[in-house]
Amino acid sequence: MKIAFGLITKFKAHPGNRKALVNILLEVAVGLEQYNACIQYVVSVNEDDPETVIVTEVWTDSGHHKASLDNEEVKAIIERAKPLIASVEKSINMDVIGGKGL
Amino acid sequence: MKIAFGLITKFKAHPGNRKALVNILLEVAVGLEQYNACIQYVVSVNEDDPETVIVTEVWTDSGHHKASLDNEEVKAIIERAKPLIASVEKSINMDVIGGKGL
């Protein structure tokens, strides 16, 4: 039934820091271009909330996702993002079943 | 800044109906193959909750997304899904900024 691992993470930036956080997370997406196991890393903002940044990810499996967090380049970028993040409001692990655009 | 319209919808199926709901939503994804404006329509389940089905969508814009809801084929499939759905727990509209896999 499950074809991939999905993750939705909802960040709350400190007031006024959303744009800077978005830019850093877009850098993470570029850093992940080298990872074939990373199928998607999409950065979005929420129209109704000036501090929310949402990242939707799809990976071949959760193991590869976890391994990416040990990548020095990805770790360094995430360290730069931390001061901008007030909280990680929600993180939903998903079993991706299928659909269009994978 | 915004390159697309994104939507995350979290459905709660009636107990025992998750698989049937997933299958119908996968039919919606097939029905949307004809829509170039629909970049993604991904159906996932949540490991921690046997009744949750999550659909993540990316469209060129919200207008095309709304128009798809008037499509007779899509409408008919959604009607079949309704009896299986206990609630639509959450629906988050997003401005997609960018990333990998779009």
N, CA and C atoms of all chains as a GROMACS GRO file, in nm:
protein
  612
    1MET      N    1   0.086  -0.119   0.000
    1MET     CA    2   0.000   0.000   0.000
    1MET      C    3   0.091   0.126   0.000
    2LYS      N    4   0.190   0.134   0.086
    2LYS     CA    5   0.271   0.256   0.100
    2LYS      C    6   0.378   0.259  -0.008
    3ILE      N    7   0.389   0.376  -0.078
    3ILE     CA    8   0.492   0.386  -0.183
    3ILE      C    9   0.604   0.482  -0.146
    4ALA      N   10   0.581   0.565  -0.044
    4ALA     CA   11   0.685   0.662  -0.006
    4ALA      C   12   0.655   0.712   0.135
    5PHE      N   13   0.750   0.787   0.187
    5PHE     CA   14   0.736   0.850   0.318
    5PHE      C   15   0.710   0.998   0.298
    6GLY      N   16   0.610   1.050   0.367
    6GLY     CA   17   0.578   1.193   0.353
    6GLY      C   18   0.587   1.262   0.489
    7LEU      N   19   0.612   1.391   0.482
    7LEU     CA   20   0.626   1.468   0.605
    7LEU      C   21   0.573   1.610   0.581
    8ILE      N   22   0.491   1.656   0.672
    8ILE     CA   23   0.445   1.795   0.668
    8ILE      C   24   0.495   1.860   0.796
    9THR      N   25   0.570   1.969   0.781
    9THR     CA   26   0.620   2.039   0.899
    9THR      C   27   0.574   2.185   0.894
   10LYS      N   28   0.513   2.228   1.003
   10LYS     CA   29   0.462   2.365   1.010
   10LYS      C   30   0.548   2.443   1.109
   11PHE      N   31   0.625   2.539   1.055
   11PHE     CA   32   0.713   2.622   1.137
   11PHE      C   33   0.644   2.756   1.168
   12LYS      N   34   0.675   2.806   1.286
   12LYS     CA   35   0.635   2.943   1.318
   12LYS      C   36   0.766   3.024   1.327
   13ALA      N   37   0.777   3.125   1.240
   13ALA     CA   38   0.897   3.210   1.245
   13ALA      C   39   0.877   3.317   1.350
   14HIS      N   40   0.986   3.366   1.404
   14HIS     CA   41   0.974   3.485   1.489
   14HIS      C   42   0.919   3.599   1.404
   15PRO      N   43   0.840   3.688   1.463
   15PRO     CA   44   0.781   3.798   1.384
   15PRO      C   45   0.883   3.869   1.295
   16GLY      N   46   0.846   3.886   1.168
   16GLY     CA   47   0.933   3.956   1.073
   16GLY      C   48   1.039   3.869   1.011
   17ASN      N   49   1.046   3.740   1.050
   17ASN     CA   50   1.155   3.653   1.001
   17ASN      C   51   1.109   3.549   0.898
   18ARG      N   52   0.981   3.557   0.856
   18ARG     CA   53   0.931   3.452   0.767
   18ARG      C   54   1.010   3.446   0.636
   19LYS      N   55   1.032   3.563   0.577
   19LYS     CA   56   1.100   3.566   0.445
   19LYS      C   57   1.241   3.506   0.456
   20ALA      N   58   1.312   3.542   0.562
   20ALA     CA   59   1.448   3.490   0.582
   20ALA      C   60   1.442   3.339   0.601
   21LEU      N   61   1.343   3.292   0.675
   21LEU     CA   62   1.330   3.148   0.699
   21LEU      C   63   1.296   3.076   0.568
   22VAL      N   64   1.204   3.134   0.490
   22VAL     CA   65   1.168   3.075   0.360
   22VAL      C   66   1.294   3.060   0.274
   23ASN      N   67   1.375   3.167   0.270
   23ASN     CA   68   1.495   3.164   0.185
   23ASN      C   69   1.592   3.054   0.228
   24ILE      N   70   1.607   3.036   0.358
   24ILE     CA   71   1.698   2.931   0.407
   24ILE      C   72   1.642   2.792   0.372
   25LEU      N   73   1.511   2.776   0.389
   25LEU     CA   74   1.452   2.645   0.358
   25LEU      C   75   1.458   2.616   0.208
   26LEU      N   76   1.453   2.721   0.126
   26LEU     CA   77   1.471   2.701  -0.019
   26LEU      C   78   1.615   2.657  -0.047
   27GLU      N   79   1.710   2.704   0.035
   27GLU     CA   80   1.850   2.658   0.022
   27GLU      C   81   1.858   2.508   0.056
   28VAL      N   82   1.782   2.467   0.158
   28VAL     CA   83   1.780   2.323   0.193
   28VAL      C   84   1.733   2.244   0.071
   29ALA      N   85   1.628   2.296   0.004
   29ALA     CA   86   1.573   2.227  -0.114
   29ALA      C   87   1.680   2.213  -0.222
   30VAL      N   88   1.760   2.318  -0.241
   30VAL     CA   89   1.869   2.311  -0.339
   30VAL      C   90   1.972   2.208  -0.295
   31GLY      N   91   2.005   2.209  -0.166
   31GLY     CA   92   2.100   2.113  -0.110
   31GLY      C   93   2.053   1.969  -0.127
   32LEU      N   94   1.922   1.951  -0.137
   32LEU     CA   95   1.867   1.815  -0.148
   32LEU      C   96   1.855   1.769  -0.293
   33GLU      N   97   1.889   1.858  -0.386
   33GLU     CA   98   1.882   1.820  -0.528
   33GLU      C   99   1.968   1.695  -0.554
   34GLN      N  100   2.077   1.684  -0.478
   34GLN     CA  101   2.169   1.571  -0.497
   34GLN      C  102   2.113   1.438  -0.444
   35TYR      N  103   2.001   1.449  -0.367
   35TYR     CA  104   1.945   1.329  -0.304
   35TYR      C  105   1.833   1.270  -0.390
   36ASN      N  106   1.860   1.162  -0.463
   36ASN     CA  107   1.752   1.102  -0.544
   36ASN      C  108   1.638   1.051  -0.455
   37ALA      N  109   1.673   1.017  -0.330
   37ALA     CA  110   1.570   0.963  -0.240
   37ALA      C  111   1.471   1.073  -0.198
   38CYS      N  112   1.512   1.198  -0.215
   38CYS     CA  113   1.422   1.310  -0.183
   38CYS      C  114   1.339   1.342  -0.308
   39ILE      N  115   1.214   1.303  -0.308
   39ILE     CA  116   1.128   1.322  -0.425
   39ILE      C  117   1.070   1.464  -0.427
   40GLN      N  118   1.041   1.515  -0.304
   40GLN     CA  119   0.984   1.650  -0.294
   40GLN      C  120   1.028   1.719  -0.167
   41TYR      N  121   1.055   1.848  -0.178
   41TYR     CA  122   1.080   1.933  -0.060
   41TYR      C  123   1.024   2.070  -0.100
   42VAL      N  124   0.900   2.097  -0.064
   42VAL     CA  125   0.828   2.215  -0.113
   42VAL      C  126   0.804   2.310   0.003
   43VAL      N  127   0.838   2.437  -0.019
   43VAL     CA  128   0.828   2.540   0.085
   43VAL      C  129   0.710   2.630   0.052
   44SER      N  130   0.622   2.647   0.147
   44SER     CA  131   0.502   2.729   0.126
   44SER      C  132   0.479   2.817   0.249
   45VAL      N  133   0.401   2.922   0.225
   45VAL     CA  134   0.360   3.006   0.339
   45VAL      C  135   0.208   2.998   0.346
   46ASN      N  136   0.157   3.039   0.460
   46ASN     CA  137   0.013   3.032   0.479
   46ASN      C  138  -0.044   3.173   0.467
   47GLU      N  139  -0.143   3.184   0.375
   47GLU     CA  140  -0.198   3.317   0.346
   47GLU      C  141  -0.248   3.387   0.472
   48ASP      N  142  -0.300   3.307   0.566
   48ASP     CA  143  -0.371   3.366   0.681
   48ASP      C  144  -0.278   3.399   0.798
   49ASP      N  145  -0.151   3.360   0.786
   49ASP     CA  146  -0.066   3.376   0.905
   49ASP      C  147   0.075   3.420   0.864
   50PRO      N  148   0.113   3.546   0.896
   50PRO     CA  149   0.239   3.604   0.848
   50PRO      C  150   0.364   3.537   0.903
   51GLU      N  151   0.349   3.445   1.001
   51GLU     CA  152   0.469   3.380   1.057
   51GLU      C  153   0.480   3.232   1.022
   52THR      N  154   0.380   3.178   0.950
   52THR     CA  155   0.382   3.034   0.927
   52THR      C  156   0.455   2.997   0.798
   53VAL      N  157   0.541   2.897   0.806
   53VAL     CA  158   0.606   2.840   0.688
   53VAL      C  159   0.581   2.690   0.693
   54ILE      N  160   0.534   2.635   0.582
   54ILE     CA  161   0.501   2.492   0.577
   54ILE      C  162   0.592   2.423   0.476
   55VAL      N  163   0.653   2.315   0.520
   55VAL     CA  164   0.737   2.235   0.429
   55VAL      C  165   0.670   2.099   0.411
   56THR      N  166   0.642   2.065   0.285
   56THR     CA  167   0.587   1.932   0.255
   56THR      C  168   0.696   1.852   0.184
   57GLU      N  169   0.722   1.734   0.236
   57GLU     CA  170   0.829   1.651   0.183
   57GLU      C  171   0.775   1.514   0.145
   58VAL      N  172   0.837   1.456   0.040
   58VAL     CA  173   0.814   1.315   0.006
   58VAL      C  174   0.951   1.253  -0.020
   59TRP      N  175   0.975   1.142   0.048
   59TRP     CA  176   1.102   1.069   0.035
   59TRP      C  177   1.072   0.924  -0.003
   60THR      N  178   1.166   0.857  -0.062
   60THR     CA  179   1.142   0.715  -0.095
   60THR      C  180   1.112   0.637   0.034
   61ASP      N  181   1.178   0.676   0.144
   61ASP     CA  182   1.152   0.608   0.272
   61ASP      C  183   1.204   0.695   0.387
   62SER      N  184   1.162   0.666   0.508
   62SER     CA  185   1.198   0.752   0.622
   62SER      C  186   1.347   0.740   0.657
   63GLY      N  187   1.406   0.623   0.624
   63GLY     CA  188   1.549   0.605   0.652
   63GLY      C  189   1.635   0.708   0.579
   64HIS      N  190   1.603   0.727   0.449
   64HIS     CA  191   1.681   0.824   0.371
   64HIS      C  192   1.658   0.965   0.423
   65HIS      N  193   1.534   0.990   0.468
   65HIS     CA  194   1.505   1.124   0.522
   65HIS      C  195   1.591   1.148   0.645
   66LYS      N  196   1.592   1.048   0.736
   66LYS     CA  197   1.672   1.063   0.860
   66LYS      C  198   1.820   1.082   0.825
   67ALA      N  199   1.869   1.003   0.730
   67ALA     CA  200   2.011   1.012   0.694
   67ALA      C  201   2.045   1.153   0.644
   68SER      N  202   1.951   1.216   0.574
   68SER     CA  203   1.980   1.350   0.518
   68SER      C  204   2.005   1.451   0.630
   69LEU      N  205   1.947   1.425   0.747
   69LEU     CA  206   1.963   1.519   0.858
   69LEU      C  207   2.105   1.512   0.916
   70ASP      N  208   2.180   1.408   0.876
   70ASP     CA  209   2.320   1.396   0.921
   70ASP      C  210   2.416   1.456   0.817
   71ASN      N  211   2.362   1.498   0.703
   71ASN     CA  212   2.447   1.559   0.599
   71ASN      C  213   2.498   1.694   0.649
   72GLU      N  214   2.630   1.714   0.642
   72GLU     CA  215   2.692   1.835   0.698
   72GLU      C  216   2.634   1.962   0.638
   73GLU      N  217   2.613   1.960   0.504
   73GLU     CA  218   2.563   2.080   0.436
   73GLU      C  219   2.421   2.112   0.484
   74VAL      N  220   2.338   2.008   0.489
   74VAL     CA  221   2.199   2.027   0.534
   74VAL      C  222   2.200   2.072   0.680
   75LYS      N  223   2.285   2.008   0.763
   75LYS     CA  224   2.293   2.045   0.906
   75LYS      C  225   2.331   2.192   0.922
   76ALA      N  226   2.427   2.237   0.843
   76ALA     CA  227   2.475   2.376   0.855
   76ALA      C  228   2.363   2.474   0.819
   77ILE      N  229   2.287   2.441   0.714
   77ILE     CA  230   2.178   2.530   0.673
   77ILE      C  231   2.070   2.534   0.782
   78ILE      N  232   2.038   2.416   0.837
   78ILE     CA  233   1.935   2.410   0.942
   78ILE      C  234   1.980   2.488   1.066
   79GLU      N  235   2.108   2.485   1.099
   79GLU     CA  236   2.159   2.564   1.213
   79GLU      C  237   2.132   2.712   1.191
   80ARG      N  238   2.149   2.756   1.066
   80ARG     CA  239   2.124   2.899   1.035
   80ARG      C  240   1.976   2.933   1.046
   81ALA      N  241   1.890   2.832   1.026
   81ALA     CA  242   1.745   2.858   1.032
   81ALA      C  243   1.697   2.866   1.176
   82LYS      N  244   1.762   2.793   1.265
   82LYS     CA  245   1.711   2.780   1.404
   82LYS      C  246   1.680   2.914   1.472
   83PRO      N  247   1.769   3.014   1.464
   83PRO     CA  248   1.740   3.141   1.534
   83PRO      C  249   1.613   3.210   1.483
   84LEU      N  250   1.571   3.174   1.360
   84LEU     CA  251   1.454   3.240   1.300
   84LEU      C  252   1.324   3.170   1.340
   85ILE      N  253   1.336   3.051   1.396
   85ILE     CA  254   1.219   2.966   1.424
   85ILE      C  255   1.171   2.982   1.568
   86ALA      N  256   1.047   3.028   1.584
   86ALA     CA  257   0.991   3.043   1.719
   86ALA      C  258   0.946   2.906   1.769
   87SER      N  259   0.884   2.828   1.679
   87SER     CA  260   0.839   2.693   1.720
   87SER      C  261   0.814   2.606   1.597
   88VAL      N  262   0.821   2.476   1.620
   88VAL     CA  263   0.779   2.382   1.516
   88VAL      C  264   0.641   2.335   1.562
   89GLU      N  265   0.541   2.393   1.501
   89GLU     CA  266   0.405   2.377   1.553
   89GLU      C  267   0.351   2.236   1.531
   90LYS      N  268   0.388   2.178   1.421
   90LYS     CA  269   0.329   2.048   1.388
   90LYS      C  270   0.420   1.974   1.291
   91SER      N  271   0.423   1.844   1.308
   91SER     CA  272   0.500   1.762   1.215
   91SER      C  273   0.421   1.633   1.196
   92ILE      N  274   0.376   1.607   1.074
   92ILE     CA  275   0.291   1.490   1.050
   92ILE      C  276   0.368   1.392   0.961
   93ASN      N  277   0.394   1.274   1.012
   93ASN     CA  278   0.453   1.168   0.929
   93ASN      C  279   0.342   1.101   0.849
   94MET      N  280   0.370   1.071   0.722
   94MET     CA  281   0.265   1.012   0.640
   94MET      C  282   0.317   0.893   0.561
   95ASP      N  283   0.231   0.797   0.540
   95ASP     CA  284   0.256   0.692   0.442
   95ASP      C  285   0.191   0.738   0.313
   96VAL      N  286   0.273   0.770   0.213
   96VAL     CA  287   0.219   0.816   0.085
   96VAL      C  288   0.169   0.694   0.008
   97ILE      N  289   0.042   0.700  -0.034
   97ILE     CA  290  -0.018   0.584  -0.102
   97ILE      C  291  -0.010   0.600  -0.254
   98GLY      N  292  -0.029   0.723  -0.301
   98GLY     CA  293  -0.019   0.744  -0.446
   98GLY      C  294  -0.081   0.875  -0.486
   99GLY      N  295  -0.104   0.893  -0.615
   99GLY     CA  296  -0.166   1.015  -0.664
   99GLY      C  297  -0.094   1.070  -0.784
  100LYS      N  298  -0.121   1.197  -0.813
  100LYS     CA  299  -0.064   1.263  -0.931
  100LYS      C  300   0.053   1.352  -0.889
  101GLY      N  301   0.156   1.352  -0.969
  101GLY     CA  302   0.265   1.448  -0.952
  101GLY      C  303   0.380   1.400  -0.865
  102LEU      N  304   0.384   1.268  -0.836
  102LEU     CA  305   0.496   1.218  -0.757
  102LEU      C  306   0.616   1.189  -0.844
  103MET      N  307   0.679   3.625  -0.546
  103MET     CA  308   0.716   3.528  -0.441
  103MET      C  309   0.635   3.400  -0.462
  104LYS      N  310   0.506   3.404  -0.483
  104LYS     CA  311   0.422   3.284  -0.491
  104LYS      C  312   0.428   3.225  -0.632
  105ILE      N  313   0.453   3.093  -0.641
  105ILE     CA  314   0.458   3.032  -0.774
  105ILE      C  315   0.341   2.938  -0.801
  106ALA      N  316   0.270   2.899  -0.695
  106ALA     CA  317   0.156   2.807  -0.713
  106ALA      C  318   0.067   2.814  -0.590
  107PHE      N  319  -0.047   2.746  -0.602
  107PHE     CA  320  -0.142   2.738  -0.491
  107PHE      C  321  -0.133   2.597  -0.433
  108GLY      N  322  -0.123   2.590  -0.301
  108GLY     CA  323  -0.114   2.460  -0.237
  108GLY      C  324  -0.228   2.439  -0.140
  109LEU      N  325  -0.262   2.314  -0.115
  109LEU     CA  326  -0.372   2.282  -0.025
  109LEU      C  327  -0.342   2.152   0.047
  110ILE      N  328  -0.359   2.154   0.178
  110ILE     CA  329  -0.348   2.031   0.257
  110ILE      C  330  -0.484   2.008   0.319
  111THR      N  331  -0.542   1.890   0.294
  111THR     CA  332  -0.672   1.858   0.353
  111THR      C  333  -0.660   1.729   0.433
  112LYS      N  334  -0.704   1.737   0.558
  112LYS     CA  335  -0.697   1.620   0.648
  112LYS      C  336  -0.839   1.568   0.670
  113PHE      N  337  -0.865   1.451   0.614
  113PHE     CA  338  -0.998   1.388   0.629
  113PHE      C  339  -0.994   1.287   0.744
  114LYS      N  340  -1.108   1.276   0.811
  114LYS     CA  341  -1.126   1.166   0.906
  114LYS      C  342  -1.234   1.075   0.843
  115ALA      N  343  -1.195   0.949   0.818
  115ALA     CA  344  -1.292   0.854   0.764
  115ALA      C  345  -1.372   0.794   0.879
  116HIS      N  346  -1.492   0.751   0.848
  116HIS     CA  347  -1.564   0.673   0.948
  116HIS      C  348  -1.484   0.546   0.977
  117PRO      N  349  -1.489   0.496   1.101
  117PRO     CA  350  -1.410   0.377   1.135
  117PRO      C  351  -1.424   0.264   1.033
  118GLY      N  352  -1.310   0.210   0.990
  118GLY     CA  353  -1.312   0.098   0.896
  118GLY      C  354  -1.325   0.141   0.751
  119ASN      N  355  -1.336   0.273   0.724
  119ASN     CA  356  -1.359   0.319   0.587
  119ASN      C  357  -1.238   0.387   0.524
  120ARG      N  358  -1.124   0.385   0.593
  120ARG     CA  359  -1.009   0.458   0.540
  120ARG      C  360  -0.965   0.405   0.403
  121LYS      N  361  -0.955   0.273   0.391
  121LYS     CA  362  -0.908   0.214   0.264
  121LYS      C  363  -1.002   0.251   0.149
  122ALA      N  364  -1.130   0.243   0.174
  122ALA     CA  365  -1.228   0.276   0.068
  122ALA      C  366  -1.214   0.424   0.030
  123LEU      N  367  -1.193   0.509   0.131
  123LEU     CA  368  -1.179   0.653   0.104
  123LEU      C  369  -1.051   0.679   0.025
  124VAL      N  370  -0.941   0.613   0.067
  124VAL     CA  371  -0.814   0.628  -0.006
  124VAL      C  372  -0.834   0.591  -0.153
  125ASN      N  373  -0.900   0.480  -0.178
  125ASN     CA  374  -0.920   0.434  -0.316
  125ASN      C  375  -0.999   0.534  -0.399
  126ILE      N  376  -1.101   0.594  -0.338
  126ILE     CA  377  -1.180   0.693  -0.412
  126ILE      C  378  -1.096   0.818  -0.439
  127LEU      N  379  -1.018   0.861  -0.341
  127LEU     CA  380  -0.935   0.981  -0.361
  127LEU      C  381  -0.826   0.954  -0.465
  128LEU      N  382  -0.779   0.830  -0.475
  128LEU     CA  383  -0.684   0.794  -0.581
  128LEU      C  384  -0.753   0.802  -0.717
  129GLU      N  385  -0.883   0.771  -0.722
  129GLU     CA  386  -0.961   0.789  -0.846
  129GLU      C  387  -0.967   0.937  -0.884
  130VAL      N  388  -0.983   1.023  -0.782
  130VAL     CA  389  -0.984   1.168  -0.810
  130VAL      C  390  -0.852   1.205  -0.876
  131ALA      N  391  -0.741   1.152  -0.822
  131ALA     CA  392  -0.608   1.184  -0.877
  131ALA      C  393  -0.601   1.142  -1.023
  132VAL      N  394  -0.656   1.026  -1.056
  132VAL     CA  395  -0.658   0.980  -1.196
  132VAL      C  396  -0.743   1.075  -1.280
  133GLY      N  397  -0.858   1.114  -1.226
  133GLY     CA  398  -0.947   1.207  -1.296
  133GLY      C  399  -0.880   1.341  -1.322
  134LEU      N  400  -0.783   1.376  -1.238
  134LEU     CA  401  -0.716   1.506  -1.251
  134LEU      C  402  -0.596   1.499  -1.347
  135GLU      N  403  -0.565   1.379  -1.395
  135GLU     CA  404  -0.453   1.365  -1.488
  135GLU      C  405  -0.472   1.458  -1.608
  136GLN      N  406  -0.598   1.478  -1.646
  136GLN     CA  407  -0.628   1.561  -1.764
  136GLN      C  408  -0.609   1.710  -1.737
  137TYR      N  409  -0.590   1.745  -1.607
  137TYR     CA  410  -0.580   1.887  -1.570
  137TYR      C  411  -0.434   1.929  -1.562
  138ASN      N  412  -0.380   2.000  -1.661
  138ASN     CA  413  -0.240   2.045  -1.653
  138ASN      C  414  -0.220   2.141  -1.536
  139ALA      N  415  -0.328   2.211  -1.497
  139ALA     CA  416  -0.316   2.308  -1.387
  139ALA      C  417  -0.298   2.236  -1.253
  140CYS      N  418  -0.330   2.109  -1.249
  140CYS     CA  419  -0.311   2.030  -1.126
  140CYS      C  420  -0.171   1.969  -1.129
  141ILE      N  421  -0.082   2.025  -1.052
  141ILE     CA  422   0.058   1.980  -1.052
  141ILE      C  423   0.074   1.857  -0.964
  142GLN      N  424  -0.001   1.858  -0.852
  142GLN     CA  425   0.007   1.746  -0.758
  142GLN      C  426  -0.126   1.721  -0.689
  143TYR      N  427  -0.154   1.592  -0.671
  143TYR     CA  428  -0.269   1.552  -0.589
  143TYR      C  429  -0.226   1.419  -0.525
  144VAL      N  430  -0.172   1.427  -0.404
  144VAL     CA  431  -0.108   1.312  -0.340
  144VAL      C  432  -0.190   1.266  -0.220
  145VAL      N  433  -0.218   1.137  -0.215
  145VAL     CA  434  -0.302   1.080  -0.110
  145VAL      C  435  -0.213   1.003  -0.012
  146SER      N  436  -0.225   1.036   0.114
  146SER     CA  437  -0.142   0.971   0.217
  146SER      C  438  -0.228   0.935   0.337
  147VAL      N  439  -0.177   0.843   0.416
  147VAL     CA  440  -0.244   0.811   0.542
  147VAL      C  441  -0.146   0.845   0.654
  148ASN      N  442  -0.201   0.856   0.773
  148ASN     CA  443  -0.117   0.891   0.887
  148ASN      C  444  -0.092   0.765   0.969
  149GLU      N  445   0.038   0.739   0.990
  149GLU     CA  446   0.076   0.615   1.059
  149GLU      C  447   0.009   0.602   1.196
  150ASP      N  448  -0.012   0.717   1.261
  150ASP     CA  449  -0.058   0.713   1.401
  150ASP      C  450  -0.209   0.708   1.416
  151ASP      N  451  -0.280   0.719   1.302
  151ASP     CA  452  -0.426   0.732   1.318
  151ASP      C  453  -0.498   0.656   1.206
  152PRO      N  454  -0.567   0.545   1.243
  152PRO     CA  455  -0.624   0.455   1.142
  152PRO      C  456  -0.739   0.516   1.061
  153GLU      N  457  -0.784   0.638   1.098
  153GLU     CA  458  -0.896   0.698   1.021
  153GLU      C  459  -0.854   0.821   0.941
  154THR      N  460  -0.728   0.862   0.953
  154THR     CA  461  -0.688   0.987   0.887
  154THR      C  462  -0.638   0.964   0.745
  155VAL      N  463  -0.688   1.046   0.653
  155VAL     CA  464  -0.637   1.048   0.515
  155VAL      C  465  -0.600   1.192   0.485
  156ILE      N  466  -0.478   1.211   0.433
  156ILE     CA  467  -0.430   1.347   0.405
  156ILE      C  468  -0.408   1.362   0.255
  157VAL      N  469  -0.462   1.467   0.198
  157VAL     CA  470  -0.441   1.496   0.056
  157VAL      C  471  -0.361   1.625   0.046
  158THR      N  472  -0.246   1.618  -0.022
  158THR     CA  473  -0.167   1.739  -0.045
  158THR      C  474  -0.176   1.770  -0.195
  159GLU      N  475  -0.212   1.893  -0.222
  159GLU     CA  476  -0.232   1.935  -0.361
  159GLU      C  477  -0.147   2.057  -0.392
  160VAL      N  478  -0.104   2.063  -0.520
  160VAL     CA  479  -0.041   2.186  -0.572
  160VAL      C  480  -0.104   2.214  -0.708
  161TRP      N  481  -0.153   2.336  -0.725
  161TRP     CA  482  -0.218   2.378  -0.849
  161TRP      C  483  -0.148   2.504  -0.899
  162THR      N  484  -0.157   2.531  -1.027
  162THR     CA  485  -0.096   2.654  -1.078
  162THR      C  486  -0.155   2.776  -1.006
  163ASP      N  487  -0.285   2.769  -0.975
  163ASP     CA  488  -0.351   2.880  -0.904
  163ASP      C  489  -0.482   2.831  -0.843
  164SER      N  490  -0.537   2.907  -0.750
  164SER     CA  491  -0.657   2.862  -0.678
  164SER      C  492  -0.780   2.861  -0.770
  165GLY      N  493  -0.777   2.947  -0.872
  165GLY     CA  494  -0.890   2.952  -0.965
  165GLY      C  495  -0.911   2.819  -1.036
  166HIS      N  496  -0.799   2.760  -1.086
  166HIS     CA  497  -0.810   2.631  -1.154
  166HIS      C  498  -0.854   2.522  -1.056
  167HIS      N  499  -0.809   2.535  -0.932
  167HIS     CA  500  -0.849   2.434  -0.832
  167HIS      C  501  -1.000   2.441  -0.813
  168LYS      N  502  -1.050   2.565  -0.793
  168LYS     CA  503  -1.198   2.582  -0.772
  168LYS      C  504  -1.274   2.529  -0.893
  169ALA      N  505  -1.224   2.560  -1.014
  169ALA     CA  506  -1.297   2.518  -1.135
  169ALA      C  507  -1.305   2.365  -1.141
  170SER      N  508  -1.201   2.298  -1.093
  170SER     CA  509  -1.202   2.150  -1.100
  170SER      C  510  -1.315   2.092  -1.017
  171LEU      N  511  -1.356   2.167  -0.914
  171LEU     CA  512  -1.462   2.115  -0.826
  171LEU      C  513  -1.598   2.118  -0.896
  172ASP      N  514  -1.604   2.190  -1.011
  172ASP     CA  515  -1.728   2.194  -1.089
  172ASP      C  516  -1.728   2.088  -1.199
  173ASN      N  517  -1.616   2.017  -1.215
  173ASN     CA  518  -1.607   1.912  -1.317
  173ASN      C  519  -1.700   1.796  -1.278
  174GLU      N  520  -1.785   1.754  -1.372
  174GLU     CA  521  -1.886   1.653  -1.340
  174GLU      C  522  -1.824   1.522  -1.290
  175GLU      N  523  -1.714   1.482  -1.355
  175GLU     CA  524  -1.649   1.355  -1.318
  175GLU      C  525  -1.595   1.364  -1.175
  176VAL      N  526  -1.525   1.478  -1.148
  176VAL     CA  527  -1.469   1.496  -1.014
  176VAL      C  528  -1.581   1.504  -0.911
  177LYS      N  529  -1.688   1.579  -0.946
  177LYS     CA  530  -1.801   1.594  -0.853
  177LYS      C  531  -1.863   1.457  -0.820
  178ALA      N  532  -1.877   1.373  -0.922
  178ALA     CA  533  -1.940   1.241  -0.900
  178ALA      C  534  -1.854   1.155  -0.807
  179ILE      N  535  -1.722   1.162  -0.826
  179ILE     CA  536  -1.633   1.082  -0.740
  179ILE      C  537  -1.640   1.134  -0.597
  180ILE      N  538  -1.642   1.267  -0.581
  180ILE     CA  539  -1.647   1.326  -0.446
  180ILE      C  540  -1.777   1.288  -0.376
  181GLU      N  541  -1.888   1.283  -0.453
  181GLU     CA  542  -2.016   1.242  -0.394
  181GLU      C  543  -2.006   1.101  -0.335
  182ARG      N  544  -1.933   1.014  -0.406
  182ARG     CA  545  -1.916   0.876  -0.356
  182ARG      C  546  -1.832   0.871  -0.230
  183ALA      N  547  -1.743   0.970  -0.218
  183ALA     CA  548  -1.654   0.973  -0.100
  183ALA      C  549  -1.727   1.023   0.024
  184LYS      N  550  -1.823   1.111   0.005
  184LYS     CA  551  -1.887   1.179   0.120
  184LYS      C  552  -1.937   1.084   0.229
  185PRO      N  553  -2.006   0.974   0.195
  185PRO     CA  554  -2.057   0.888   0.302
  185PRO      C  555  -1.946   0.825   0.388
  186LEU      N  556  -1.823   0.822   0.333
  186LEU     CA  557  -1.712   0.759   0.405
  186LEU      C  558  -1.642   0.857   0.499
  187ILE      N  559  -1.672   0.985   0.480
  187ILE     CA  560  -1.600   1.091   0.552
  187ILE      C  561  -1.675   1.132   0.680
  188ALA      N  562  -1.610   1.115   0.795
  188ALA     CA  563  -1.672   1.158   0.921
  188ALA      C  564  -1.656   1.310   0.936
  189SER      N  565  -1.537   1.361   0.900
  189SER     CA  566  -1.516   1.506   0.908
  189SER      C  567  -1.396   1.547   0.824
  190VAL      N  568  -1.398   1.674   0.787
  190VAL     CA  569  -1.279   1.732   0.725
  190VAL      C  570  -1.212   1.812   0.837
  191GLU      N  571  -1.110   1.753   0.894
  191GLU     CA  572  -1.055   1.809   1.016
  191GLU      C  573  -0.980   1.940   0.993
  192LYS      N  574  -0.914   1.947   0.882
  192LYS     CA  575  -0.831   2.065   0.858
  192LYS      C  576  -0.810   2.086   0.709
  193SER      N  577  -0.806   2.213   0.672
  193SER     CA  578  -0.776   2.243   0.532
  193SER      C  579  -0.690   2.368   0.534
  194ILE      N  580  -0.566   2.356   0.485
  194ILE     CA  581  -0.474   2.470   0.490
  194ILE      C  582  -0.444   2.517   0.348
  195ASN      N  583  -0.480   2.641   0.318
  195ASN     CA  584  -0.443   2.701   0.189
  195ASN      C  585  -0.301   2.752   0.198
  196MET      N  586  -0.223   2.731   0.092
  196MET     CA  587  -0.083   2.774   0.098
  196MET      C  588  -0.042   2.848  -0.029
  197ASP      N  589   0.046   2.943  -0.012
  197ASP     CA  590   0.116   3.003  -0.126
  197ASP      C  591   0.245   2.924  -0.140
  198VAL      N  592   0.257   2.848  -0.247
  198VAL     CA  593   0.379   2.769  -0.269
  198VAL      C  594   0.488   2.862  -0.321
  199ILE      N  595   0.604   2.863  -0.251
  199ILE     CA  596   0.711   2.956  -0.287
  199ILE      C  597   0.813   2.888  -0.379
  200GLY      N  598   0.839   2.760  -0.354
  200GLY     CA  599   0.934   2.689  -0.438
  200GLY      C  600   0.987   2.564  -0.370
  201GLY      N  601   1.092   2.506  -0.425
  201GLY     CA  602   1.150   2.386  -0.366
  201GLY      C  603   1.179   2.281  -0.471
  202LYS      N  604   1.199   2.158  -0.424
  202LYS     CA  605   1.234   2.047  -0.513
  202LYS      C  606   1.111   1.961  -0.542
  203GLY      N  607   1.100   1.916  -0.664
  203GLY     CA  608   0.996   1.819  -0.699
  203GLY      C  609   0.867   1.877  -0.750
  204LEU      N  610   0.866   2.004  -0.781
  204LEU     CA  611   0.739   2.061  -0.831
  204LEU      C  612   0.726   2.038  -0.980
   0.00000   0.00000   0.00000
